[in-house]
Amino acid sequence: MKKIVLLLIPVLLFTFSCNQKPDANKLIENFSAQAPKAFHITWKFAYKSAMRKDTSTSYTQAWAIQSATDTNWHGNVMVKDKYGNMGFYYNGQGYEYSKRSNGLILYPQEYAQYAAYINKSDFLMYILNPDKLKDIVKDTSNKVSVIDTTYNKQPSWALKIQLPDNADRHNQSQIFFFGKKKYNLLGVENKSYIIWGWSWNSVQIDSLVPNIDKNYIAQSLNNLKKTAKLDTMKLDEGEGGYDLLKIGTLAPEIYGHIYQTNDTFLLSKENAQLYVIDFWYQTCQPCMRAIPYLVDLYNKYKDKGLLVIGVNSVDNIPSRYGYLKKFIEFKKIDYPIIMTQRKVDMSYKVPGYPTLYVLDKDHKIVYHEVGFDPDKKLKAIDSIVTARFK
């Protein structure tokens, strides 16, 4: 009888140790200890929100190889979506491959890290470098907890990180789910409440195969270079890597109706001294951050002849109109929001949001930029406006 009891003790101890809830640091240590240095991974990404009730799911796969010397992705990454489009981040260079056009684009160095961002693949960074998770846990502005739960029918530990509120989001949380036995990453969920309601997205890992051929990404990229049309994205008139309309050319027509009043709008009928045109939509995070600066700029110079125009084709559907009203009121937008068609965005070669153009009184382009960086970009617009109206 004693022998049976003695034999059971190690089993009980093992069972207790597996089920005992670890703290956040121990959880990350266990995850780090088993995280592979080279792997092939597949996952599905789902997203829904108050504005978009139906869940949209996409399937993606990636190949990743750890590199201790890289500070962006902490390795080489090749991401492939279900359509055959691919993004590469390899030895500090970014490539994007379009299956439809058989085109391979090399990004400028400062934009390279974005090339492999397809279908929320940034979670791969935590597998390649678990120390990034440690940094989030160490941040005292975050509230961190470990929860005993079940994820995708598997017993798991959930590392929940409650992020601080900001001007546009509150009740933000990021949850990493780890298997109890192997401490492998099972999935990631992001939740938050934005101006117009809740938003949720999920990455559910289907499979992860470690120890792949470390030459696979390099070979795949070299094969594409031989068969695809290779193009290098060049810096264009101060705006990195985007083929926007040329400085000095006449701006195309902007047509539509003003959201606030429902009046017809034509840019060609306006007679302002200077124009700042913002191509945006309401769920775009950089757009949200840019709007307060544009509101301030408009209120400061509108009496001197500045017209700020918010051009929006993405939200120009009935199901989004109610949310847009709430957004405009919350952001205190008093410059006109023009509801237009995708053709207008295309005529301005809009590559992403926000895209901003500055026009002179003759509707000729004097400046343009893509994205939002208050330290670098809006300072340029501000200097143009200030110089014009000083």
C-alpha positions in Angstrom: 0.0 0.0 0.0 2.8 2.4 0.9 4.4 1.8 -2.6 1.2 2.7 -4.3 1.0 5.9 -2.3 4.6 6.8 -3.0 4.1 6.2 -6.7 1.1 8.5 -6.7 2.9 11.4 -5.0 4.9 12.4 -8.2 1.8 12.1 -10.3 -0.2 14.3 -8.0 2.7 16.8 -7.8 2.9 17.0 -11.6 -0.8 17.4 -12.0 -0.9 20.2 -9.3 2.1 22.0 -11.0 0.4 21.9 -14.4 -2.9 23.3 -13.0 -1.4 25.8 -10.6 -2.0 29.3 -12.1 1.3 31.0 -12.9 1.9 34.7 -12.6 2.4 36.8 -15.8 6.2 36.7 -15.7 6.3 32.9 -15.2 3.8 32.4 -18.0 5.9 34.4 -20.4 9.0 32.6 -19.3 7.4 29.2 -20.0 6.2 30.5 -23.4 9.6 31.8 -24.2 11.3 28.5 -23.3 9.3 26.6 -25.9 8.9 29.4 -28.6 10.4 28.0 -31.8 13.2 29.9 -33.6 11.9 28.8 -37.1 8.3 27.9 -37.8 5.4 27.7 -40.3 2.2 28.9 -38.9 -1.4 29.1 -40.1 -4.3 31.1 -38.5 -7.7 32.6 -39.1 -8.5 36.2 -38.4 -12.0 37.3 -37.5 -13.3 40.8 -37.0 -16.6 42.4 -36.0 -17.9 45.6 -34.4 -20.9 47.6 -33.5 -20.8 48.9 -37.1 -20.2 45.4 -38.6 -22.2 42.7 -36.9 -21.3 39.8 -39.2 -18.0 38.2 -38.5 -15.6 38.3 -41.4 -13.0 35.5 -41.3 -9.8 35.2 -43.4 -7.2 32.5 -43.4 -3.4 33.2 -43.6 -0.1 31.4 -43.2 3.4 32.6 -42.6 7.0 31.4 -42.4 9.2 33.0 -39.8 12.9 32.6 -38.8 14.3 34.3 -35.7 17.1 36.8 -36.0 18.6 38.3 -32.9 20.1 41.2 -34.8 16.8 42.5 -36.3 15.0 45.1 -34.2 11.8 45.4 -36.2 10.4 41.9 -36.7 13.2 40.1 -34.8 13.5 37.8 -37.7 12.7 37.1 -41.3 9.0 36.8 -42.2 7.0 35.7 -45.2 3.2 36.0 -45.0 0.8 34.6 -47.6 -3.0 35.2 -47.7 -5.6 32.8 -49.3 -5.4 34.7 -52.6 -1.6 34.1 -53.0 -0.6 37.7 -52.1 2.6 37.8 -50.1 4.5 40.1 -47.8 8.2 39.7 -47.0 10.3 41.2 -44.4 13.8 39.9 -45.1 17.2 41.1 -43.8 15.7 44.5 -43.1 14.1 44.9 -46.5 10.3 44.8 -47.2 8.7 43.3 -50.3 5.0 43.0 -51.3 3.9 40.5 -54.0 0.6 40.8 -55.8 -0.6 37.5 -57.3 -3.0 39.2 -59.7 -0.4 41.5 -61.3 2.6 39.2 -60.7 4.3 42.3 -59.3 6.9 42.4 -56.6 7.5 45.8 -54.9 10.6 46.6 -52.9 9.8 49.2 -50.2 12.1 52.0 -49.1 14.0 51.1 -45.9 11.9 53.2 -43.6 8.7 51.5 -44.8 10.1 48.0 -44.9 8.7 46.7 -41.7 5.1 47.2 -43.0 5.5 44.9 -45.9 4.6 41.7 -44.0 1.6 43.2 -42.2 -1.1 41.1 -43.8 -4.2 40.1 -41.9 -3.0 41.1 -38.4 0.3 39.1 -38.6 2.0 41.4 -36.1 1.4 38.8 -33.3 4.2 36.8 -34.9 6.7 39.3 -33.3 5.8 37.9 -29.9 6.7 34.4 -30.9 10.0 35.5 -32.5 10.7 37.7 -29.5 8.8 37.0 -26.3 10.6 39.8 -24.5 8.1 42.1 -26.3 5.4 40.6 -24.1 7.6 41.1 -21.0 7.8 44.8 -21.9 4.0 45.1 -22.0 3.7 43.4 -18.6 6.4 45.7 -17.1 4.5 48.8 -18.3 2.9 50.1 -15.1 0.1 51.8 -17.0 -1.2 48.4 -18.1 -3.3 46.2 -15.7 -2.2 42.6 -16.1 -3.9 39.4 -14.9 -3.7 35.7 -15.6 -7.0 33.8 -16.0 -7.8 30.1 -15.9 -10.0 29.5 -18.9 -10.8 27.4 -22.0 -9.9 28.6 -25.5 -11.1 26.8 -28.6 -12.0 23.8 -26.4 -8.5 23.6 -24.9 -7.6 24.3 -21.3 -5.6 27.4 -21.3 -4.1 30.4 -19.4 -5.2 33.8 -20.6 -2.8 36.7 -20.2 -5.1 39.7 -20.1 -3.6 43.1 -20.6 -6.0 46.0 -19.8 -4.6 49.1 -21.7 -5.1 52.7 -20.5 -7.9 54.7 -22.1 -7.1 57.4 -24.7 -9.0 60.1 -26.5 -10.7 57.6 -28.9 -10.7 54.2 -27.2 -11.6 53.0 -23.7 -11.9 49.5 -22.1 -9.1 48.3 -24.3 -7.8 44.8 -23.7 -5.5 42.4 -25.4 -5.7 38.8 -24.4 -3.1 36.1 -25.2 -4.2 32.5 -24.8 -1.6 29.8 -24.0 -2.0 26.1 -23.8 -1.7 24.7 -20.2 0.5 21.8 -21.2 3.0 23.2 -23.6 2.5 27.0 -23.0 2.1 27.4 -26.8 0.3 30.4 -28.1 -3.3 29.4 -29.1 -4.6 32.8 -30.1 -5.0 36.5 -29.5 -8.1 38.7 -29.0 -8.3 42.5 -29.0 -11.3 44.3 -27.6 -12.1 48.0 -27.2 -14.9 50.6 -27.2 -14.4 53.3 -29.8 -16.4 56.5 -30.3 -19.2 54.7 -32.1 -19.3 51.4 -30.1 -17.4 48.2 -29.5 -14.8 46.5 -31.7 -13.4 43.0 -31.6 -10.9 41.0 -33.5 -9.3 37.6 -33.0 -6.4 35.6 -34.3 -6.9 31.8 -33.8 -3.8 29.7 -34.5 -4.7 26.5 -36.4 -1.2 25.0 -36.6 2.4 25.7 -35.9 5.2 23.5 -37.4 8.6 24.2 -35.9 12.1 23.6 -37.3 11.4 24.6 -40.9 14.2 25.0 -43.5 16.0 28.2 -42.6 16.6 28.9 -46.3 12.9 28.6 -47.3 12.1 32.4 -47.1 15.2 33.4 -49.0 14.6 30.8 -51.7 10.9 31.8 -52.1 11.9 35.5 -52.4 14.7 34.7 -55.0 12.2 32.6 -57.1 9.8 35.5 -57.1 12.5 37.9 -58.2 13.2 35.7 -61.2 9.5 35.4 -62.3 7.7 38.5 -61.1 7.9 42.1 -62.3 10.2 43.7 -59.8 9.7 47.4 -59.0 11.4 49.6 -56.3 9.1 52.1 -54.6 10.9 55.4 -54.8 10.7 58.5 -52.6 8.4 61.0 -54.3 8.7 64.7 -53.6 9.2 64.3 -49.9 6.5 61.7 -49.3 8.1 58.3 -48.8 7.3 55.7 -51.4 3.9 56.8 -52.7 3.1 57.8 -56.3 0.8 60.8 -55.5 -0.3 63.5 -57.8 2.6 65.8 -58.7 3.2 69.1 -57.0 2.1 72.0 -59.2 -0.6 70.1 -61.1 -4.3 71.0 -61.0 -6.2 69.0 -58.5 -9.0 66.8 -59.8 -12.7 67.5 -59.1 -14.1 66.5 -55.8 -17.9 66.0 -55.9 -20.5 64.7 -53.5 -22.7 66.1 -50.8 -21.9 67.7 -47.5 -22.8 65.3 -44.7 -23.7 68.0 -42.2 -26.1 69.9 -44.5 -26.8 67.4 -47.4 -25.9 70.3 -49.8 -24.2 69.4 -53.1 -20.4 70.0 -53.1 -18.1 70.7 -56.0 -14.5 71.7 -55.4 -14.4 73.7 -58.6 -17.1 76.0 -57.2 -15.1 76.9 -54.0 -13.1 80.1 -53.8 -10.9 79.7 -50.7 -7.4 81.1 -50.4 -6.0 77.7 -49.3 -7.3 74.2 -49.0 -6.4 71.2 -46.8 -8.1 68.1 -48.1 -8.2 65.1 -45.9 -9.1 61.6 -47.3 -10.2 59.6 -44.3 -12.8 57.3 -42.7 -14.1 56.9 -39.2 -12.6 53.5 -38.1 -9.1 54.5 -39.3 -6.9 55.0 -36.2 -4.4 57.4 -37.8 -7.3 59.4 -39.2 -8.8 59.7 -35.7 -5.5 61.1 -34.4 -5.2 63.6 -37.3 -8.7 65.1 -36.9 -8.1 67.2 -33.7 -5.2 69.0 -35.4 -7.2 69.7 -38.5 -10.1 71.0 -36.4 -7.7 73.4 -34.6 -6.1 74.5 -37.9 -9.5 75.2 -39.5 -10.8 77.2 -36.5 -7.6 79.2 -36.4 -7.5 80.2 -40.1 -11.0 79.8 -41.5 -11.8 83.5 -41.3 -8.6 84.2 -43.3 -9.6 82.0 -46.1 -8.6 78.4 -45.2 -11.0 75.6 -46.1 -10.4 72.2 -44.6 -12.4 69.4 -46.4 -12.9 65.9 -45.1 -13.4 63.6 -48.0 -15.0 60.2 -47.2 -16.0 57.5 -49.7 -15.5 54.5 -47.3 -18.4 55.5 -45.0 -20.7 56.6 -47.8 -23.2 53.8 -47.2 -26.5 54.1 -45.2 -25.5 51.6 -42.5 -22.6 53.8 -41.4 -24.4 57.2 -41.5 -25.7 57.0 -37.9 -22.3 56.1 -36.5 -20.7 58.9 -38.5 -23.1 61.5 -36.9 -21.9 60.4 -33.5 -18.3 60.5 -34.6 -18.5 64.0 -36.0 -20.2 65.3 -32.9 -17.6 63.6 -30.6 -14.7 65.0 -32.6 -16.3 68.4 -32.8 -15.7 68.5 -36.6 -17.1 71.8 -38.0 -15.4 71.8 -41.4 -17.4 70.1 -44.2 -17.3 66.3 -44.6 -17.9 65.4 -48.2 -19.5 62.0 -48.9 -18.2 61.0 -52.2 -17.3 57.9 -54.4 -14.3 55.7 -54.6 -13.5 57.2 -58.0 -12.6 60.5 -56.3 -10.0 58.7 -54.0 -8.6 57.0 -57.1 -8.3 60.2 -59.0 -6.1 61.5 -56.2 -4.1 58.3 -56.1 -5.0 57.7 -52.5 -2.8 54.8 -51.3 -4.0 54.7 -47.7 -5.7 56.8 -45.0 -5.3 59.5 -44.1 -4.0 61.1 -47.3 -3.8 64.9 -47.2 -3.3 67.4 -50.0 -2.8 71.1 -49.7 -4.0 73.3 -52.6 -3.5 76.9 -53.4 -6.3 79.3 -54.3 -6.1 78.1 -58.0 -6.6 74.5 -56.9 -3.0 73.6 -57.7 -1.3 71.0 -55.5 1.4 72.5 -53.2 1.9 69.7 -50.8 0.8 66.1 -50.0 1.4 63.4 -47.4 0.2 60.0 -46.4 -0.4 58.8 -42.8 -0.2 60.9 -39.7 2.8 61.8 -37.6 2.2 65.1 -35.6 5.9 65.7 -35.1 6.9 65.4 -38.8 3.9 65.8 -41.0 1.4 68.2 -39.8 4.2 70.6 -38.9 4.8 70.8 -42.6 1.1 71.6 -43.3 1.0 74.0 -40.4 4.1 75.9 -41.7 2.5 76.2 -45.2 -0.8 77.5 -43.7 1.0 79.9 -41.3 3.2 81.3 -44.1 0.2 81.9 -46.2 -1.9 83.8 -43.6 0.8 85.5 -41.5 
